[in-house]
Each structure stands twice: as C-alpha cells, then as structure tokens.
Amino acid sequence: MASIDHDTPDADGGAASPGACAGRVADAGPLRIPHESLSPEALRGVVEAFVLREGTEYGEHDVPLETKVAQVMRQLGRGEAQVIFDPDTEVVDIVTTRSLGRPPGR
C-alpha cells in the first residue's frame, strides 16, 4: 500500500511542513506526465535526451536529430508513447503506451 511521504526535507534542509509534501506518494511507481502539460522547450529537451541516449540508434544509416525528434513527437501526439516520471529515481523517460499496458490514445 502506498503512503504519503511527509518527511521530505524542505529547501533549507529542515523537516517539511505537512502541507509541503505536495501529496507525494511513496512507492507509487512511475507517473504519467501528459506531454501537453510540458512547455515546448521542456518537451523538446526530454525528447532530445531520449533520442540521444545510447541504445536508440536507428540501424546502419544515420538519422538526423530533427527526424528522430519529429518521429517521437508524432508518437506522443498519437498516444503511442508517453512521458513518465519515476519519483523514486527522479528520472524522466519516454516509453511506449503498450509497455504501460494501455491502448494507444489513452
């Protein structure tokens, strides 16, 4: 069972007030972040970091960064990919909707 983490320290290192935890749920797993909620600059940064990561090569032929970014943006727009945030590791990632067990577009 997930629990609310009220013991997260505040910015100056002291104990956070009960309302300052912003409802963070411990051990809730990755959170889906609607890509529409990110600024265009933030979304582009997330997508670029994703496509530049090792293991995302496209085979024998070099594919320009702009092409890779456009492909991922289209997948996000169609609901085939999702932006997720893991609060435990504080990592933002992009995954296929299918890998989350959801049909595209949801």
N, CA, C and O atoms as a DFTB+ gen file, in Angstrom:
424 C
 N C O
     1  1       0.838      -1.176       0.000
     2  2       0.000       0.000       0.000
     3  2       0.883       1.238       0.000
     4  3       1.853       1.309       0.754
     5  1       0.558       2.206      -0.831
     6  2       1.335       3.438      -0.924
     7  2       1.012       4.334       0.258
     8  3      -0.090       4.293       0.806
     9  1       1.981       5.136       0.639
    10  2       1.768       6.063       1.729
    11  2       2.281       7.431       1.342
    12  3       3.152       7.561       0.483
    13  1       1.735       8.454       1.982
    14  2       2.174       9.822       1.741
    15  2       3.458      10.051       2.519
    16  3       3.537       9.709       3.698
    17  1       4.467      10.627       1.870
    18  2       5.754      10.889       2.474
    19  2       5.765      12.327       2.987
    20  3       5.999      13.259       2.219
    21  1       5.510      12.509       4.291
    22  2       5.512      13.842       4.879
    23  2       6.869      14.206       5.449
    24  3       7.020      15.307       5.978
    25  1       7.854      13.339       5.367
    26  2       9.152      13.596       5.973
    27  2      10.173      14.114       4.975
    28  3      11.366      14.144       5.276
    29  1       9.726      14.526       3.787
    30  2      10.639      15.064       2.792
    31  2      11.161      16.404       3.290
    32  3      10.361      17.275       3.635
    33  1      12.494      16.602       3.341
    34  2      13.019      17.878       3.827
    35  2      12.674      19.013       2.885
    36  3      12.504      18.821       1.681
    37  1      12.572      20.226       3.472
    38  2      12.306      21.374       2.624
    39  2      13.617      21.909       2.059
    40  3      14.676      21.322       2.280
    41  1      13.547      23.019       1.330
    42  2      14.710      23.531       0.605
    43  2      15.898      23.849       1.506
    44  3      17.042      23.724       1.069
    45  1      15.655      24.265       2.774
    46  2      16.792      24.615       3.625
    47  2      17.250      23.434       4.481
    48  3      18.039      23.616       5.409
    49  1      16.769      22.233       4.182
    50  2      17.233      21.031       4.859
    51  2      16.441      20.653       6.090
    52  3      16.666      19.587       6.662
    53  1      15.512      21.508       6.514
    54  2      14.694      21.200       7.681
    55  2      13.550      20.286       7.310
    56  3      13.343      19.982       6.135
    57  1      12.813      19.851       8.301
    58  2      11.668      18.993       8.033
    59  2      10.585      19.795       7.346
    60  3      10.321      20.936       7.726
    61  1       9.971      19.227       6.363
    62  2       8.914      19.906       5.632
    63  2       7.654      19.938       6.467
    64  3       7.394      19.040       7.268
    65  1       6.881      20.979       6.270
    66  2       5.595      21.032       6.938
    67  2       4.683      20.013       6.290
    68  3       4.905      19.645       5.137
    69  1       3.655      19.539       6.999
    70  2       2.779      18.509       6.430
    71  2       2.201      18.888       5.072
    72  3       2.026      18.016       4.222
    73  1       1.901      20.156       4.846
    74  2       1.337      20.563       3.563
    75  2       2.378      20.687       2.467
    76  3       2.023      20.767       1.291
    77  1       3.658      20.706       2.822
    78  2       4.713      20.934       1.835
    79  2       5.060      19.695       1.030
    80  3       5.803      19.793       0.053
    81  1       4.550      18.542       1.408
    82  2       4.908      17.316       0.693
    83  2       4.207      17.227      -0.649
    84  3       4.538      16.367      -1.464
    85  1       3.239      18.108      -0.890
    86  2       2.510      18.171      -2.165
    87  2       1.896      16.826      -2.527
    88  3       1.722      16.529      -3.708
    89  1       1.566      16.011      -1.534
    90  2       0.891      14.752      -1.797
    91  2       1.757      13.711      -2.456
    92  3       1.234      12.813      -3.116
    93  1       3.066      13.798      -2.303
    94  2       3.954      12.801      -2.905
    95  2       3.623      11.435      -2.336
    96  3       3.559      11.258      -1.120
    97  1       3.418      10.491      -3.201
    98  2       3.083       9.140      -2.792
    99  2       4.339       8.285      -2.892
   100  3       4.926       8.150      -3.966
   101  1       4.745       7.707      -1.760
   102  2       5.933       6.852      -1.756
   103  2       5.617       5.529      -2.435
   104  3       4.529       4.981      -2.257
   105  1       6.560       5.016      -3.209
   106  2       6.445       3.725      -3.870
   107  2       5.239       3.624      -4.793
   108  3       4.658       2.547      -4.932
   109  1       4.857       4.716      -5.418
   110  2       3.707       4.689      -6.321
   111  2       4.096       4.231      -7.719
   112  3       3.224       3.943      -8.539
   113  1       5.392       4.160      -8.001
   114  2       5.843       3.797      -9.330
   115  2       5.849       5.010     -10.234
   116  3       5.547       6.120      -9.796
   117  1       6.194       4.803     -11.505
   118  2       6.276       5.923     -12.435
   119  2       4.930       6.626     -12.620
   120  3       3.871       5.998     -12.597
   121  1       5.002       7.938     -12.804
   122  2       3.812       8.750     -13.024
   123  2       3.764       9.164     -14.490
   124  3       4.784       9.557     -15.058
   125  1       2.606       9.080     -15.096
   126  2       2.437       9.526     -16.476
   127  2       2.320      11.043     -16.460
   128  3       1.521      11.606     -15.711
   129  1       3.119      11.696     -17.289
   130  2       3.085      13.148     -17.413
   131  2       2.524      13.471     -18.797
   132  3       3.176      13.181     -19.800
   133  1       1.339      14.061     -18.875
   134  2       0.813      14.406     -20.202
   135  2       1.792      15.325     -20.927
   136  3       2.167      16.373     -20.402
   137  1       2.203      14.937     -22.125
   138  2       3.198      15.741     -22.838
   139  2       2.689      17.145     -23.117
   140  3       3.483      18.075     -23.265
   141  1       1.372      17.308     -23.191
   142  2       0.785      18.624     -23.432
   143  2       0.992      19.566     -22.241
   144  3       0.911      20.785     -22.391
   145  1       1.259      19.001     -21.063
   146  2       1.439      19.838     -19.876
   147  2       2.849      20.426     -19.779
   148  3       3.096      21.306     -18.955
   149  1       3.766      19.951     -20.608
   150  2       5.128      20.472     -20.614
   151  2       5.226      21.652     -21.584
   152  3       4.539      21.693     -22.604
   153  1       6.086      22.601     -21.248
   154  2       6.333      23.694     -22.184
   155  2       6.992      23.107     -23.435
   156  3       7.606      22.043     -23.357
   157  1       6.879      23.771     -24.571
   158  2       7.533      23.259     -25.781
   159  2       9.033      23.041     -25.577
   160  3       9.595      22.072     -26.088
   161  1       9.679      23.938     -24.834
   162  2      11.116      23.812     -24.592
   163  2      11.433      22.594     -23.733
   164  3      12.376      21.852     -24.009
   165  1      10.633      22.398     -22.687
   166  2      10.857      21.244     -21.805
   167  2      10.608      19.938     -22.541
   168  3      11.380      18.990     -22.399
   169  1       9.527      19.877     -23.333
   170  2       9.219      18.662     -24.078
   171  2      10.333      18.357     -25.075
   172  3      10.758      17.208     -25.203
   173  1      10.795      19.363     -25.767
   174  2      11.887      19.135     -26.723
   175  2      13.130      18.612     -25.999
   176  3      13.806      17.716     -26.504
   177  1      13.433      19.158     -24.830
   178  2      14.583      18.689     -24.063
   179  2      14.452      17.230     -23.655
   180  3      15.416      16.468     -23.727
   181  1      13.259      16.846     -23.228
   182  2      13.014      15.450     -22.847
   183  2      13.156      14.542     -24.056
   184  3      13.784      13.487     -23.973
   185  1      12.572      14.950     -25.186
   186  2      12.626      14.128     -26.398
   187  2      14.064      14.035     -26.917
   188  3      14.515      12.954     -27.293
   189  1      14.785      15.158     -26.939
   190  2      16.179      15.115     -27.396
   191  2      17.028      14.217     -26.505
   192  3      17.828      13.428     -27.008
   193  1      16.865      14.325     -25.192
   194  2      17.626      13.465     -24.281
   195  2      17.309      11.999     -24.556
   196  3      18.197      11.147     -24.508
   197  1      16.051      11.709     -24.841
   198  2      15.634      10.340     -25.129
   199  2      16.283       9.822     -26.406
   200  3      16.840       8.724     -26.409
   201  1      16.223      10.593     -27.495
   202  2      16.740      10.091     -28.767
   203  2      18.268      10.083     -28.813
   204  3      18.857       9.345     -29.603
   205  1      18.906      10.885     -27.984
   206  2      20.373      10.903     -27.965
   207  2      20.967       9.835     -27.047
   208  3      22.175       9.596     -27.059
   209  1      20.117       9.206     -26.260
   210  2      20.578       8.173     -25.336
   211  2      21.134       6.981     -26.092
   212  3      20.647       6.624     -27.164
   213  1      22.141       6.383     -25.527
   214  2      22.718       5.169     -26.117
   215  2      21.640       4.093     -26.191
   216  3      20.831       3.947     -25.274
   217  1      21.636       3.355     -27.271
   218  2      20.653       2.283     -27.423
   219  2      19.446       2.699     -28.240
   220  3      18.531       1.903     -28.451
   221  1      19.438       3.948     -28.702
   222  2      18.311       4.386     -29.528
   223  2      18.746       4.621     -30.965
   224  3      18.124       5.396     -31.692
   225  1      19.825       3.946     -31.375
   226  2      20.288       4.085     -32.752
   227  2      19.243       3.487     -33.694
   228  3      18.434       2.649     -33.299
   229  1      19.282       3.929     -34.921
   230  2      18.276       3.529     -35.892
   231  2      18.813       2.560     -36.939
   232  3      18.232       2.439     -38.017
   233  1      19.895       1.879     -36.645
   234  2      20.434       0.899     -37.589
   235  2      21.660       1.410     -38.309
   236  3      22.417       2.224     -37.781
   237  1      21.849       0.920     -39.530
   238  2      23.044       1.224     -40.312
   239  2      23.139       2.683     -40.735
   240  3      24.238       3.233     -40.817
   241  1      22.012       3.308     -41.000
   242  2      22.011       4.658     -41.570
   243  2      21.881       5.688     -40.455
   244  3      21.146       5.499     -39.486
   245  1      22.623       6.789     -40.624
   246  2      22.477       7.902     -39.694
   247  2      21.146       8.589     -39.955
   248  3      20.790       8.877     -41.098
   249  1      20.427       8.844     -38.889
   250  2      19.167       9.573     -38.992
   251  2      19.385      10.905     -38.287
   252  3      19.824      10.921     -37.137
   253  1      19.091      12.020     -38.944
   254  2      19.300      13.324     -38.322
   255  2      18.487      13.479     -37.037
   256  3      17.402      12.915     -36.897
   257  1      19.037      14.253     -36.109
   258  2      18.371      14.503     -34.835
   259  2      16.958      15.028     -35.049
   260  3      16.026      14.572     -34.386
   261  1      16.785      15.972     -35.958
   262  2      15.451      16.549     -36.206
   263  2      14.441      15.487     -36.624
   264  3      13.276      15.549     -36.233
   265  1      14.883      14.515     -37.417
   266  2      13.991      13.438     -37.858
   267  2      13.588      12.572     -36.677
   268  3      12.418      12.220     -36.525
   269  1      14.571      12.226     -35.834
   270  2      14.279      11.409     -34.650
   271  2      13.310      12.133     -33.718
   272  3      12.351      11.539     -33.224
   273  1      13.569      13.423     -33.482
   274  2      12.694      14.212     -32.599
   275  2      11.288      14.258     -33.175
   276  3      10.316      14.073     -32.443
   277  1      11.164      14.503     -34.475
   278  2       9.846      14.573     -35.108
   279  2       9.093      13.249     -34.997
   280  3       7.883      13.235     -34.773
   281  1       9.814      12.135     -35.156
   282  2       9.178      10.822     -35.040
   283  2       8.619      10.604     -33.634
   284  3       7.491      10.135     -33.482
   285  1       9.398      10.939     -32.611
   286  2       8.940      10.739     -31.231
   287  2       7.789      11.701     -30.925
   288  3       6.834      11.318     -30.249
   289  1       7.864      12.931     -31.409
   290  2       6.774      13.894     -31.185
   291  2       5.471      13.374     -31.796
   292  3       4.403      13.507     -31.199
   293  1       5.566      12.778     -32.995
   294  2       4.363      12.202     -33.617
   295  2       3.821      11.045     -32.775
   296  3       2.609      10.927     -32.596
   297  1       4.702      10.199     -32.262
   298  2       4.257       9.084     -31.428
   299  2       3.573       9.598     -30.158
   300  3       2.569       9.034     -29.723
   301  1       4.109      10.655     -29.571
   302  2       3.471      11.255     -28.394
   303  2       2.100      11.812     -28.763
   304  3       1.125      11.609     -28.040
   305  1       2.033      12.507     -29.879
   306  2       0.774      13.093     -30.330
   307  2      -0.306      12.063     -30.629
   308  3      -1.490      12.310     -30.399
   309  1       0.106      10.915     -31.141
   310  2      -0.847       9.830     -31.446
   311  2      -1.177       8.976     -30.224
   312  3      -2.045       8.106     -30.291
   313  1      -0.492       9.220     -29.115
   314  2      -0.739       8.418     -27.917
   315  2      -0.018       7.088     -27.916
   316  3      -0.307       6.230     -27.082
   317  1       0.925       6.898     -28.844
   318  2       1.673       5.645     -28.913
   319  2       2.844       5.624     -27.939
   320  3       3.393       4.562     -27.645
   321  1       3.228       6.797     -27.438
   322  2       4.316       6.926     -26.469
   323  2       3.851       7.869     -25.365
   324  3       2.963       8.697     -25.569
   325  1       4.459       7.732     -24.205
   326  2       4.089       8.527     -23.036
   327  2       5.351       9.042     -22.350
   328  3       6.385       8.374     -22.353
   329  1       5.259      10.226     -21.766
   330  2       6.316      10.740     -20.905
   331  2       5.994      10.248     -19.503
   332  3       4.864      10.387     -19.035
   333  1       6.985       9.672     -18.834
   334  2       6.784       9.214     -17.462
   335  2       7.866       9.812     -16.565
   336  3       8.953      10.162     -17.025
   337  1       7.548       9.919     -15.290
   338  2       8.493      10.388     -14.280
   339  2       8.483       9.382     -13.150
   340  3       7.421       9.045     -12.626
   341  1       9.658       8.897     -12.766
   342  2       9.786       7.970     -11.645
   343  2      10.234       8.776     -10.432
   344  3      11.385       9.207     -10.379
   345  1       9.351       8.991      -9.457
   346  2       9.717       9.806      -8.293
   347  2      10.806       9.177      -7.430
   348  3      11.511       9.887      -6.713
   349  1      10.951       7.862      -7.491
   350  2      11.984       7.202      -6.691
   351  2      13.377       7.477      -7.235
   352  3      14.313       7.697      -6.466
   353  1      13.523       7.465      -8.568
   354  2      14.831       7.695      -9.182
   355  2      14.971       9.113      -9.725
   356  3      16.061       9.531     -10.113
   357  1      13.851       9.855      -9.751
   358  2      13.799      11.214     -10.287
   359  2      14.237      11.265     -11.743
   360  3      14.926      12.194     -12.166
   361  1      13.825      10.247     -12.510
   362  2      14.174      10.127     -13.925
   363  2      12.923      10.319     -14.772
   364  3      11.867       9.752     -14.491
   365  1      13.068      11.136     -15.818
   366  2      12.019      11.310     -16.817
   367  2      12.388      10.422     -17.992
   368  3      13.552      10.359     -18.388
   369  1      11.394       9.734     -18.554
   370  2      11.651       8.838     -19.674
   371  2      10.474       8.886     -20.625
   372  3       9.422       9.440     -20.304
   373  1      10.655       8.309     -21.786
   374  2       9.581       8.133     -22.758
   375  2       9.464       6.642     -23.011
   376  3      10.458       5.971     -23.290
   377  1       8.253       6.128     -22.914
   378  2       8.011       4.702     -23.112
   379  2       6.819       4.530     -24.038
   380  3       6.005       5.440     -24.200
   381  1       6.727       3.361     -24.640
   382  2       5.559       3.084     -25.463
   383  2       4.346       2.888     -24.562
   384  3       4.449       2.350     -23.459
   385  1       3.217       3.329     -25.047
   386  2       1.979       3.162     -24.306
   387  2       1.685       1.684     -24.087
   388  3       1.153       1.291     -23.049
   389  1       2.037       0.875     -25.073
   390  2       1.826      -0.561     -24.970
   391  2       2.588      -1.146     -23.782
   392  3       2.081      -2.039     -23.103
   393  1       3.802      -0.651     -23.525
   394  2       4.598      -1.177     -22.413
   395  2       3.981      -0.841     -21.067
   396  3       4.294      -1.481     -20.062
   397  1       3.093       0.172     -21.038
   398  2       2.390       0.533     -19.808
   399  2       1.084      -0.253     -19.659
   400  3       0.366      -0.104     -18.670
   401  1       0.792      -1.084     -20.649
   402  2      -0.438      -1.886     -20.591
   403  2      -1.682      -1.092     -20.938
   404  3      -2.786      -1.450     -20.529
   405  1      -1.507      -0.010     -21.693
   406  2      -2.650       0.814     -22.095
   407  2      -2.734       0.842     -23.608
   408  3      -1.706       0.843     -24.286
   409  1      -3.947       0.864     -24.149
   410  2      -4.058       1.027     -25.596
   411  2      -3.661       2.443     -25.993
   412  3      -3.863       3.371     -25.210
   413  1      -3.096       2.642     -27.198
   414  2      -2.717       3.976     -27.649
   415  2      -3.895       4.940     -27.590
   416  3      -5.048       4.552     -27.776
   417  1      -3.577       6.206     -27.325
   418  2      -4.611       7.230     -27.272
   419  2      -5.248       7.395     -25.929
   420  3      -6.167       8.201     -25.790
   421  1      -4.804       6.670     -24.930
   422  2      -5.403       6.778     -23.584
   423  2      -4.446       7.420     -22.630
   424  3      -4.770       7.595     -21.455
